[in-house]
Every structure is written in structure tokens, then in C-alpha cells.
Amino acid sequence: MEKKIKAAVVGDKSRVAMYAAAGVAVYHATERHDVLKLIQQLDSEGYGIIFVSEPVYAECEDGLKKYVSQPYPIIIPVPDENSDGSYARQRIAENVKKAIGSDII
């Protein structure tokens, strides 16, 4: 039997609402303290993938470093309509390079 990985998205209400239609659990938080507390809660609840809107991720990046060395949860920044996505691409490329040892992006 295949194990399912729970996914969630965290960010501003208007920017993450569309993810609910895809079956992703949606959480509204933008303040650094609230986001870090929420991610800790999601980790303890077994979420394997947590998408965080790019501006929120950038604000909380130093608090998310403890998750970098863990296999789960995978925390992925996602661009929103107000960003060009370069920050998210850079973070994803760094994670891929770390995971496979080569920059393929």
C-alpha cells in the first residue's frame, strides 16, 4: 500500500485560497511568529510537504533552517502574483543541489 504524504500551504489568505481547490490544506498566517509556530504544528501532525508563499518564506527563512537537515517536512517557497519567483527558484535550486549533489535547475 502506498503511503500518502499530507501537504499544506501557508500564506496570506488571498494568495493561498486557490490551493484548497487542489486538495491542499490551507493555513492563513503572515506574521513570522505565527508562521513558525504553525509550521512546527504541521510538522508534528505529519505534514510532509509545506508550501509557503514567497514573501512569508523570506521573512521566516532563518527560523526554517532547522528543517533543512531533516527529510520531512519539505518546505517549499512558492511565488505569488507580486513576485517574480526568483527567490523561490533560488531556494528550490539550493535544495535540489543539496539533495542530489548537482545543480540541475
SETOR-396579 format. One record per atom (N, C-alpha, C, CB): residue in three letters; x, y, z. Coordinates in steps of 0.2 Angstrom, whole numbers, padded with zeros to 4 digits, always signed. Glycine has a CB too. Example, Ala and Ser with C-alpha at 12.3 -4.5 7.8 and 13.67 -1.06 7.14 Angstrom:
! SETOR-396579
ALA+0066-0028+0039/ALA+0062-0022+0039/ALA+0066-0016+0039/ALA+0057-0022+0045/SER+0064-0011+0035/SER+0068-0005+0036/SER+0064+0000+0039/SER+0070-0003+0029/
***
This chain:
! SETOR-396579
MET+0004-0006+0000/MET+0000+0000+0000/MET+0004+0006+0000/MET-0005+0000+0006/GLU+0003+0011-0004/GLU+0006+0017-0005/GLU+0005+0022+0001/GLU+0005+0020-0012/LYS+0010+0025+0004/LYS+0009+0030+0009/LYS+0008+0037+0006/LYS+0015+0030+0014/LYS+0003+0040+0008/LYS+0001+0047+0006/LYS+0004+0052+0010/LYS-0007+0048+0006/ILE+0007+0057+0007/ILE+0010+0062+0010/ILE+0005+0068+0011/ILE+0017+0065+0007/LYS+0004+0071+0017/LYS+0000+0076+0018/LYS+0003+0083+0016/LYS-0003+0077+0025/ALA+0000+0087+0012/ALA+0003+0094+0010/ALA-0002+0099+0013/ALA+0003+0094+0002/ALA+0002+0105+0014/ALA-0001+0111+0016/ALA+0002+0117+0013/ALA-0001+0111+0024/VAL-0002+0122+0013/VAL+0001+0129+0011/VAL+0000+0134+0016/VAL-0002+0131+0004/VAL+0005+0138+0017/VAL+0004+0144+0022/VAL+0005+0150+0019/VAL+0009+0142+0028/GLY+0001+0155+0020/GLY+0002+0162+0017/GLY-0004+0166+0018/GLY+0004+0162+0010/ASP-0004+0172+0015/ASP-0009+0177+0015/ASP-0015+0174+0012/ASP-0007+0183+0011/LYS-0021+0175+0016/LYS-0027+0172+0014/LYS-0029+0172+0006/LYS-0033+0175+0018/SER-0028+0178+0004/SER-0030+0179-0004/SER-0025+0176-0008/SER-0030+0186-0005/ARG-0019+0174-0006/ARG-0014+0171-0010/ARG-0014+0163-0010/ARG-0007+0174-0009/VAL-0017+0161-0005/VAL-0016+0153-0004/VAL-0023+0150-0005/VAL-0014+0152+0003/ALA-0028+0154-0006/ALA-0035+0151-0006/ALA-0036+0146-0012/ALA-0040+0156-0007/MET-0033+0147-0018/MET-0033+0143-0024/MET-0031+0136-0022/MET-0029+0146-0030/TYR-0026+0135-0018/TYR-0023+0128-0016/TYR-0028+0124-0013/TYR-0017+0129-0012/ALA-0033+0126-0010/ALA-0039+0122-0007/ALA-0042+0118-0012/ALA-0044+0127-0003/ALA-0043+0121-0018/ALA-0047+0118-0024/ALA-0043+0111-0026/ALA-0048+0122-0030/ALA-0036+0111-0025/ALA-0032+0106-0027/ALA-0031+0101-0021/ALA-0025+0108-0029/GLY-0035+0102-0016/GLY-0035+0097-0010/GLY-0029+0098-0005/GLY-0034+0090-0013/VAL-0026+0104-0006/VAL-0021+0105-0001/VAL-0024+0109+0005/VAL-0015+0109-0004/ALA-0021+0107+0011/ALA-0024+0110+0017/ALA-0021+0118+0017/ALA-0022+0107+0024/VAL-0025+0122+0018/VAL-0023+0129+0018/VAL-0023+0133+0025/VAL-0028+0133+0013/TYR-0018+0136+0026/TYR-0017+0140+0033/TYR-0015+0147+0031/TYR-0012+0136+0037/HIS-0019+0151+0035/HIS-0018+0158+0034/HIS-0013+0161+0039/HIS-0024+0162+0033/ALA-0008+0163+0038/ALA-0003+0166+0043/ALA+0002+0170+0039/ALA+0001+0161+0047/THR+0004+0176+0041/THR+0009+0180+0038/THR+0014+0183+0043/THR+0006+0186+0034/GLU+0012+0183+0049/GLU+0017+0186+0054/GLU+0022+0180+0056/GLU+0013+0188+0061/ARG+0028+0182+0056/ARG+0034+0177+0057/ARG+0033+0172+0063/ARG+0040+0181+0059/HIS+0031+0175+0069/HIS+0030+0171+0075/HIS+0024+0166+0073/HIS+0028+0175+0081/ASP+0019+0168+0070/ASP+0013+0164+0069/ASP+0015+0158+0064/ASP+0007+0168+0066/VAL+0019+0160+0059/VAL+0021+0156+0053/VAL+0025+0150+0056/VAL+0024+0159+0048/LEU+0030+0152+0060/LEU+0035+0147+0063/LEU+0031+0142+0068/LEU+0040+0151+0066/LYS+0027+0145+0072/LYS+0023+0141+0076/LYS+0018+0136+0072/LYS+0018+0145+0081/LEU+0015+0138+0067/LEU+0011+0134+0063/LEU+0015+0129+0059/LEU+0007+0139+0057/ILE+0021+0130+0057/ILE+0025+0125+0053/ILE+0027+0120+0058/ILE+0031+0129+0050/GLN+0028+0122+0064/GLN+0030+0117+0069/GLN+0024+0112+0071/GLN+0032+0121+0076/GLN+0018+0115+0071/GLN+0012+0111+0072/GLN+0011+0107+0066/GLN+0006+0116+0073/LEU+0012+0109+0060/LEU+0011+0105+0054/LEU+0016+0099+0054/LEU+0011+0109+0048/ASP+0022+0100+0056/ASP+0027+0095+0056/ASP+0025+0090+0061/ASP+0034+0098+0058/SER+0022+0092+0067/SER+0020+0087+0072/SER+0014+0083+0070/SER+0019+0091+0079/GLU+0010+0086+0066/GLU+0004+0082+0063/GLU+0006+0078+0057/GLU-0001+0088+0061/GLY+0012+0078+0055/GLY+0014+0073+0050/GLY+0014+0076+0043/GLY+0010+0067+0050/TYR+0013+0082+0042/TYR+0013+0085+0035/TYR+0020+0084+0032/TYR+0011+0093+0035/GLY+0021+0081+0026/GLY+0027+0080+0023/GLY+0029+0086+0018/GLY+0026+0074+0019/ILE+0025+0089+0016/ILE+0026+0095+0011/ILE+0022+0101+0013/ILE+0025+0093+0004/ILE+0026+0107+0014/ILE+0023+0113+0016/ILE+0025+0118+0012/ILE+0025+0115+0024/PHE+0020+0121+0008/PHE+0022+0126+0003/PHE+0021+0133+0007/PHE+0017+0126-0003/VAL+0025+0137+0006/VAL+0025+0144+0010/VAL+0025+0149+0005/VAL+0030+0145+0015/SER+0021+0154+0005/SER+0021+0160+0000/SER+0028+0163+0000/SER+0015+0165+0001/GLU+0031+0165-0005/GLU+0037+0168-0006/GLU+0039+0173-0001/GLU+0039+0170-0013/PRO+0035+0178+0000/PRO+0036+0184+0005/PRO+0036+0181+0012/PRO+0031+0189+0004/VAL+0032+0177+0013/VAL+0032+0174+0020/VAL+0038+0170+0022/VAL+0025+0170+0021/TYR+0040+0166+0017/TYR+0046+0162+0017/TYR+0052+0166+0018/TYR+0047+0157+0011/ALA+0053+0171+0015/ALA+0058+0176+0015/ALA+0059+0179+0022/ALA+0058+0181+0010/GLU+0053+0180+0025/GLU+0053+0184+0031/GLU+0055+0179+0037/GLU+0046+0186+0033/CYS+0053+0172+0036/CYS+0054+0167+0041/CYS+0060+0162+0039/CYS+0048+0163+0041/GLU+0064+0164+0034/GLU+0069+0159+0032/GLU+0074+0157+0038/GLU+0073+0163+0027/ASP+0076+0162+0042/ASP+0081+0160+0047/ASP+0078+0155+0052/ASP+0084+0166+0051/GLY+0071+0155+0053/GLY+0068+0151+0058/GLY+0066+0144+0055/GLY+0062+0154+0060/LEU+0067+0144+0048/LEU+0066+0137+0045/LEU+0072+0133+0044/LEU+0062+0139+0038/LYS+0078+0136+0045/LYS+0084+0132+0044/LYS+0084+0126+0048/LYS+0090+0137+0046/LYS+0081+0125+0053/LYS+0081+0119+0057/LYS+0078+0113+0053/LYS+0078+0119+0064/TYR+0074+0114+0048/TYR+0071+0109+0044/TYR+0075+0107+0038/TYR+0064+0112+0042/VAL+0080+0111+0037/VAL+0084+0109+0031/VAL+0088+0103+0031/VAL+0089+0115+0030/SER+0090+0101+0037/SER+0094+0094+0038/SER+0089+0088+0039/SER+0098+0095+0044/GLN+0082+0090+0039/GLN+0078+0084+0040/GLN+0075+0082+0034/GLN+0072+0086+0045/PRO+0073+0076+0033/PRO+0070+0074+0027/PRO+0063+0076+0026/PRO+0070+0066+0026/TYR+0059+0077+0031/TYR+0052+0080+0031/TYR+0051+0084+0037/TYR+0047+0074+0031/PRO+0047+0089+0037/PRO+0044+0091+0031/PRO+0048+0095+0026/PRO+0038+0096+0033/ILE+0046+0094+0020/ILE+0050+0098+0014/ILE+0046+0105+0014/ILE+0049+0094+0007/ILE+0049+0110+0015/ILE+0046+0117+0015/ILE+0049+0120+0009/ILE+0048+0121+0021/ILE+0044+0122+0004/ILE+0045+0125-0002/ILE+0042+0132-0003/ILE+0042+0120-0008/PRO+0046+0137-0005/PRO+0043+0143-0006/PRO+0040+0143-0013/PRO+0049+0149-0006/VAL+0034+0147-0013/VAL+0030+0147-0020/VAL+0029+0154-0021/VAL+0024+0143-0019/PRO+0031+0157-0027/PRO+0029+0164-0029/PRO+0022+0165-0029/PRO+0032+0165-0036/ASP+0021+0172-0028/ASP+0014+0174-0029/ASP+0014+0179-0034/ASP+0012+0177-0022/GLU+0008+0182-0035/GLU+0007+0187-0040/GLU+0011+0193-0040/GLU+0000+0189-0041/ASN+0014+0195-0034/ASN+0018+0201-0033/ASN+0025+0200-0033/ASN+0016+0204-0026/SER+0027+0194-0035/SER+0034+0192-0035/SER+0036+0189-0042/SER+0037+0187-0029/ASP+0043+0190-0044/ASP+0045+0187-0050/ASP+0047+0180-0049/ASP+0050+0191-0053/GLY+0047+0177-0043/GLY+0048+0170-0042/GLY+0056+0168-0042/GLY+0046+0166-0048/SER+0060+0173-0042/SER+0067+0172-0042/SER+0070+0169-0035/SER+0071+0178-0044/TYR+0067+0172-0030/TYR+0068+0170-0023/TYR+0067+0162-0022/TYR+0065+0174-0018/ALA+0060+0161-0025/ALA+0058+0154-0024/ALA+0062+0149-0028/ALA+0051+0153-0026/ARG+0064+0151-0034/ARG+0068+0147-0039/ARG+0075+0146-0036/ARG+0069+0150-0046/GLN+0078+0151-0033/GLN+0085+0150-0029/GLN+0084+0145-0024/GLN+0087+0157-0027/ARG+0079+0146-0019/ARG+0079+0141-0014/ARG+0078+0134-0016/ARG+0073+0143-0009/ILE+0073+0133-0021/ILE+0072+0126-0024/ILE+0078+0123-0027/ILE+0066+0127-0029/ALA+0082+0128-0030/ALA+0088+0125-0034/ALA+0093+0123-0028/ALA+0091+0131-0038/GLU+0094+0127-0023/GLU+0098+0125-0017/GLU+0096+0119-0014/GLU+0099+0131-0012/ASN+0090+0117-0013/ASN+0088+0111-0010/ASN+0089+0105-0015/ASN+0080+0112-0009/VAL+0088+0106-0021/VAL+0089+0101-0026/VAL+0096+0099-0026/VAL+0087+0103-0033/LYS+0101+0104-0026/LYS+0108+0103-0026/LYS+0110+0099-0020/LYS+0112+0110-0027/LYS+0107+0101-0014/LYS+0109+0098-0008/LYS+0107+0090-0008/LYS+0106+0101-0002/ALA+0101+0089-0011/ALA+0098+0083-0011/ALA+0102+0078-0016/ALA+0091+0083-0013/ILE+0103+0080-0022/ILE+0107+0076-0027/ILE+0114+0077-0028/ILE+0103+0076-0033/GLY+0117+0083-0025/GLY+0124+0084-0026/GLY+0125+0088-0032/GLY+0127+0078-0025/SER+0121+0090-0036/SER+0122+0093-0043/SER+0117+0098-0044/SER+0123+0088-0048/ASP+0119+0104-0047/ASP+0114+0109-0049/ASP+0111+0107-0056/ASP+0117+0116-0049/ILE+0105+0105-0056/ILE+0102+0103-0062/ILE+0096+0108-0065/ILE+0099+0096-0062/ILE+0095+0113-0061/ILE+0090+0118-0062/ILE+0093+0123-0066/ILE+0086+0120-0056/
***
